[in-house]
């Protein structure tokens, strides 16, 4: 699949990144068929034409058929600290593959990493590539540098990952979105836990052991998909 932000036109032109993928990695030629998606549930099949202008080549796709997938049902929004380095890439990639509706990078009190605006664009690209890999038509929402109030005000059933004795497991069925707060490796502060509880969030047990941030986020996504 190839990502095109706007599928309203016909033909559509692939952007530079997708053109490199089509002509370089895939080695596609005139007349071959491809599948496009816009990240908002629309899938389109079409036939490519390679245009050359000097040293620059572009790929146009003439649409032959379209299909619109309705929005997915109740989904998972992960509100997580940013782990360092490639572990954040892993978190976004795997949560996307597992069907998370949103990945929101939050500055908790003990957070140690904060993505920049450019970092947000990179995470968006990672999510696109993951959607292409698993043929997912709806891109997850990606936000960065949010705060605790973004989680506490989320229009969803709210949980925070914690191993306290009263922690519960995910409900067997659900009719609304779920928001799960994942803390940094230093854990949530007492003040943050108090704010969660004041917002009606419940403690959620993801397993018997202490998990790294990215592991906890992926575990939450996997548990939600299995329900």
Order of alpha helices (4+ residues) and beta strands (2+ residues): beta-beta-alpha-beta-beta-beta-beta-alpha-beta-alpha-beta-alpha-beta-beta-alpha-beta-alpha
